[in-house]
Amino acid sequence: MNLQLNGYIFANNPPFEMCVNDNVIWYLYNMGFDTHVFHMHGDNVLDPVTNATTASVTINPGQMITVLMSAFNPGWWQLICHFTTHLSKGMEANYIVYGGPYGECPLEPLQKP
């Protein structure tokens, strides 16, 4: 059994894209029966449970959590489930933060309502 992020395994998804200084919302939903630890490399998120900035957020079965991130660190980064057994079964993805050595942001800005 492979564990998925957005239906992809082993980081074969198109990377999530953002630009330096973007405010990012991550919607995390655990549809399985195991606890997961959503872990960011490169940036931190605001954990809504502890109200602390952290690189890891625990999410239990059936739980949905919304976490906020400010993309300050340009680069090509990995996000994983921090449980080794889940990571070894493919629960990983990539995200890219454009800026600095990664060039100007090619993304269109969001329209304000």
N, C-alpha and C positions, 0 to 999 in steps of 0.2 A: 504494500500500500504506500502510495506517495502522498505526502501532505502538500497542500496547495496554498498559493497566495494569488487571489484573483483568477483561479483556474490554471495557473502556471506552476511549473516545478523547476528546481535547479536553476533559477534565475534566467529562464528562457523567455521571460516576458519582455515587452518593450519597457525600457526604464521609465519610471515616474520622472517627470521633468519639472524643474522649477528654476528660478533665478535668484541670485544673491539678494538678500533682503526681502524676499517674498514671505508672506505669512501663509503657512500651509496648514490645512486641516486634514488629519488622518482619521478615517472612520474605521475602527477595528471591531470586527465581529467574529466571535468564535462559534462556528457552527458544528464543532465536533464534540467529543466526549472527554478530551484531555485539556488540561491547563496549558497555556502557551505563554512564552515571554517574548513579546515584541521588542526587538533590540535594534537600535539604530547605530550605524557606524557613521561618523562624520558630524552629526548634529544631535542635539538633544530635543526632547519634547517636554511639554508641561503635563505632568501626571495629574489628572483631575481628582484622583482619590487622595493623594498626599499633598497636592498643590505645590510640588517641588519639581525642579528641572532635573530630568534624568535621561539616560540613554535606554532604559528598559522599563517596560510596562507589563505587568502580569494581567492576563485576561483569562477568565474561567469559562468553562463550558456554558454556552447560551448567553454569554455576556456581550454587550456592545459598549464600547468606550470611544469617546471622541477626544483626541489629543491634538494640541496645537504645537506648531513648530515654526520658528523663525529660521529661514535658511541663510545662515551666515557664513558657511564654510564651503567655498566652491570645490567641486570635485565630482568624481564618479564613486558612489558609495554603495554599500551593501546594507540591506536590512534582513534580519534573520529571526527565526525562533531560537531562543538561546538554549533550549533543551537539545543536547547533542543528538539524541535519537530522532528528533523531528528534523533537525538540520541535515542529518545524514539521509533522510528520506525526501529531501528536496525543498524544504520550507525556507526558501530564501528568494530575494528579489534585489534589484538594483534601482537606485535613483541617482539622478545627476542634477547638480546645482551649477548652473551656468554662471560664469563671471570669472574674473582673475585670469589665470592661465587657460581656462576652459572657454575663453572667448566671450563676446558680447551675447546677451540673451537673445535667442532667436524666436522666443515665444511672444505671441501677441498679448498685450496687457488685457486683463479682464475689464469689461465695461462696467462703469458705476451705474447703479439703478437710478 
